[in-house]
Amino acid sequence: MEYKIGDIVRTKKVHPCGSKLWEIMRIGVDFRLKCQGCGHVILIQRPKALKMITKLEKRNEQ
């Protein structure tokens, strides 16, 4: 699946704050994801990010 900046995705594991929803802030070799629950930002390698994402919740309309 192709993702765009601003998309909201659901992950397999729950973040410690209790949220499973993340906003994609950067796409490239790495993904930068922002937790929708607490605002924590992580940088994760592309293959690992693609494995942990289960569903596209909301498509960015631009």
C-alpha positions in Angstrom: 0.0 0.0 0.0 1.2 3.5 -0.7 1.1 6.0 2.1 1.2 9.8 2.0 2.3 12.4 4.5 -0.6 13.3 6.8 -2.3 9.8 6.6 -3.5 8.3 9.9 -2.6 4.6 10.3 -3.3 1.9 12.9 -0.5 -0.2 14.3 -0.4 -3.8 15.7 1.0 -2.8 19.1 -0.4 -0.2 21.5 1.8 2.8 22.4 2.4 3.1 26.2 -0.1 6.0 26.2 -2.8 3.6 25.0 -3.2 4.8 21.4 -2.8 2.7 18.2 -3.2 5.6 15.8 -0.2 7.4 14.3 0.1 10.3 11.8 2.8 9.9 9.1 5.0 12.9 9.1 7.8 11.8 6.8 8.2 9.0 4.2 11.5 7.8 2.7 14.1 5.4 3.9 12.6 6.0 7.3 9.1 6.8 8.5 8.5 9.6 11.0 5.3 8.8 12.9 3.5 11.0 15.5 1.3 9.3 18.1 -2.2 10.7 18.1 -2.6 10.0 21.8 0.3 11.8 23.4 2.1 13.5 20.4 5.4 11.5 20.8 7.4 11.4 17.5 9.4 8.3 16.5 11.7 7.6 13.5 11.5 4.0 12.3 13.0 2.1 9.4 10.7 1.7 6.4 10.6 -2.2 6.4 9.8 -2.2 10.2 7.1 0.5 9.8 5.4 -1.3 6.9 5.3 -4.5 9.1 3.8 -2.7 12.1 1.1 -0.8 10.2 -2.2 -2.8 9.9 -4.7 -0.4 8.5 -5.1 3.0 6.9 -7.6 4.9 9.1 -7.8 8.2 7.3 -6.4 9.4 4.0 -4.9 12.9 3.8 -7.0 14.9 1.4 -4.7 17.2 -0.5 
